[in-house]
């Protein structure tokens, strides 16, 4: 009896140790140390319809008279704190450098109500008015901090990227430009949004080894456990936005764009221009996973490789033209 109990204890201990090792190797991602900033992060609430919403705001100590505003949208099962740290606090640091405000709103029960048909999220099933919430949040800062109405931007990752695309499609007069990371458009059969009309300027950052939303399109799931939709490829997504904005020419392609963020050789870019300005831009991160390329935070290994030699956040700031707003 004692021998059986000892064997069971050894097996149990081995399983626990193996699970611990798997967690540390595949899932654990240490939060980076917060940088020294000119101001403190602010926690706040806002009532939208019948739902109380929460968000973080970073307002630098020194701002121009009409500052820009970036709203950063987190991915599935994340929250506002995690979005801030998983971007390596790059948005906060760049806000100090260039003089703009950053908001990190919380999704509803961990997600956003994007334009996927039959989305499994509570936000979609309950038809939460996330478009109204984000617009209401932006309007509040337009009034309270004199944010420039022409400088409202969105940076979205994963499910937040889906939401950013919805805002670009449904509110192009309100949001000047958006950046979408690790998210593609749903296929026509699974897309519930408007299919025609101009959009905001839009930039994409997509990894070729994304284990959740494939760069090449197709069915997507959370590690095979939950289906989250059928998606176009990254190229089809960018081309769809180009066509919607009347751009029919061949995009400019380069493997080492001359961006001030110092793009690595592993990144390729396509640009669709309109009226002398880049309107749609696709950055392909060769070997990149389901992550936000930046130099500080390393995403969990289960999400694929993090590209540290490409600062997609600073590249988004350049795409938004915020560097020239002060």
N, C-alpha and C positions, 0 to 999 in steps of 0.2 A: 504493500500500500504506500509506504513511504517512498519507495523507488518510483512508483507511478506519479506521486505528487511532485517529486523532484524533477522528473522528466517533463511534466506539464509546466512546472515553473520555468525550467530552462527554455522550453519552446515558447512560452508566453513572453519571457524576457527577450528572446531572440527576435520575435515578431515586433515587439515594442521598439527595440533598438533599430531594427531595419526600417520601421516606419519613421523613426526619428531622423535617421540618416537620409531617407528619401525626402522628408520635409526640408531638412537643412539644405540639401543639394538642389531640389527642384522648385521649392516654393518660397523658402525664406529669402527675404530681400531686406537687408538692414536699411533703415531710414537714414539718409545723410544728415549731417549736422546743419542746423539752420545758419545761414550766413548773417553777417552783421549788416543790418539794413538801416535806412534813415528813419523808419517809422515802424510801428507795431501793427500786427495783423488784427483786424477787427471782426468779431463774431456778431451777426445780426439776424433778425427774423423779419419776414414780410408776409402779410396775408394776401393770398391770391385766390379770389373766389371764396371757397369754403375751406381751403387748405392753408395751413401755416407752413411756410417755406423758410429754410435757413441758408445762409451763405457766409463766406469769408470775404473780406475786402482788404486789399492792400493799397493804401493811399500814401505815396511817397511824401516826404516832408516838403520837397520843392517841386512844384508843378507849374507848367506854363498857364497862361490865362484860360485857354480853351484846350484842355488836355484830351487825349484819346482814351478810349476805354476798351479793354479786352475782357471778355467773359470766357472763362476756361471751364469746359464741360468734361466731367470724369466719365470713365467707362463702367461697364457692368460690374456690380458688386463692389465698386469703389465708393468713395465719398469725397467731400470737399477737401478734407485734410490730406487724404491720400493723393488727390490730384495735385495738390500743391507740392508735396514732397516727391512724388514720382516724376514730376517735371524737373526735379533737382533744384527747386526754388529759382530756376532760371527766369521765369516771368517776373518774379519780385525783383531780382537783381537788375534785369533789363528795364523794369519800371523806374528804378532809381536812376539808371543811366540815361534814359531817354525821356523820362517825364510823362508817364501815363498811369492810369488806374487799372488794377486787376481785380476781378471778382471771380470767386469760386463758389457757385451755387451747388446745393445738394439736389440730386435727382429725387424722384418719388420712389421710396422703398428700394433705392439703389440703382434706379434706371430712369431713362427718359422716354417720353412718348414720341417716338420717331414715326416714319411713314411706312413701316413694314406691315403687311397684312398678316393677321394671326400671330403677332408678336407675343411671346410668352410672358412678357413683363407686366407687372401690376400697373405700371404707368400707362401702358397701352390698353390693357383690358378695362381699366376704369376710366379711360379717355381723359387723363389728366391734362389740363391746359398748360403744357410746358411752353408753348409758343407765347402765350399770354404772360406767363410768369417771367420769362426771360426779357420780353419787351418791357414789361412793367418795371423790372429791376433796372434795365438800362435807362428808362425814362426818369426813374427816381434820381439817378446820379447825374443825368443831364440837368435836372433842376437844382439838386443839392450841391453839385460841384462844378457846374457850368461846363460839363463835358460837351465837346463839339459834336453836333448831330451828324456831321460828315465823317466822323472818326470813331464809329462803333464797329467793333470787330469780335469775332468768335473763334476760339481755338478749341477743337473737340477731339477727344481720343476715343476710339472704339465706338461704343454706343453713343458717347458724346459726339463722336464724329458723324454718326448717323443724324443726330439732332442738329448738328451744325449745317449739314446738307439741307435738312428741312427748312431751317431758317434762311439759308441762301436762296432757296426756291420760293418760299412763301413770303419772305420779307426783304426783297432785294433793294427796295427804296430805303429801308431802315438800316440794314447792316451793309456797310461798304464792302467788306471782304471777310472771308472765313478761311480757316485752315483745318483740314481734315486729316487725321492721322489714324492709320490702321482701320479704315472703313471704306466700303464700296457701296454703290447703289444696289438696291434690290433688283432682281430681274423684273421685267415688265409685268409678269403674271403675279408677282408678290409685292408690287409697289402700289401704295395707296394714295400717293400725292399727285399734284398737278403734273401733267406730262408735257405741257407747252409753256412758253414764256421765258423771258430773260431772267437771269439770276444775278446774285452778287458775284464779284470776283472771287475765285476759289483756288486754293492751293492744296495739293494732296501729297502725303508722305506715306509710301507703302513698301513694306518689306516683302521680298520674294519668298521668304521661308516662314511666313505668318502661319502658325498652326491653327488659328481660329477662323479668320476671314482670308481665304486663299487669294493670293495675288492674281491667280489665273481664273478666279471665279468659281461658282458651283455652290454646293450645299455647305453650310457652316454650322458648327455645333461647339458647345463648350466641352472640349476634350471628349467628345463622343457621348456625353451624358444628357445633353439637352439641345435639341435642334433650335437654332436661332434664325434660320432663314436661308433663302437662295439668293446669291449675289452675282452681279456682273464682275468681270475682271477689272483690275485697276485701270487699264488702258481704255476699256469700254466706258467706264465711269467718267474718266476725264474727257473722252471724245463726246459723250452725251452732253456734258455741260458746254463744251465748245460749240456744238451744233445748236443748242438752245439759245446761245448768244450770237448766232449768225456768223460763226467763224467756220469757214469751210476750207481754208488753206492748210497746207502741210505744216505741222508744228516744227519749231526749231529744236534740234536735238544736240545734246552735248554730254560728255562723260565727266567733265570737270568744270562746271559753271563757275564764273568769276564772281562769287558771292562773298561778301565781307565775312561771312561766318566760316570760311575756309572749308569748303565741301571736299570730302575725301574722294579718292579715285573709285571707291566702291559704289558711289552714287551717280546715277544717270538722271538727266533732266529732260523734260519735254515742255515747251512753252508755246501756247497758242496766244498770239497777239491780236489786239483789237484797238484801232485808233491810236497806234503807237504805244500801247501799254499792254503788259502781260496780263491777260484776263483769266486764263486757266493755266495752271502749272502742275506738273506731276514729277515728283522726285521718287525714283525707284532705288531703294536701298538693297543692293545685292547681298543676300544672306541674312537680311534683317528679319526679325521676328515680329510679334505683336507687341510693339513697344514704341516709345517716344524717343527718337534719337537725340541724345544730348550728352554732355561730357561728365555728368556727376553721378546720376543714379543708375544702378544696374537692375533691370527688371528680373523677376523670377525666371530661372532657367526654363521652366515649363512653358513659358511664353516665347521662347526662342532667343536668339542673340540680340543683345543691345548694341547699337552702333554708337560708340562714344566719339568717333572722329567726325561726326556730322551733327552740328547743332541746329536741329530742325526748328527749334523755338526762335533762335535769333534769325533764322532764314524767314520765318513767318513774320517777324517784326519788319524785316526788309520788304517782304511782299506787301505788307500793310502800309508801307511808306511812313511808318511812325518815326523813323530816324530823322526825318526832315521836318517834323512837326513842331520842334521847339524854336 
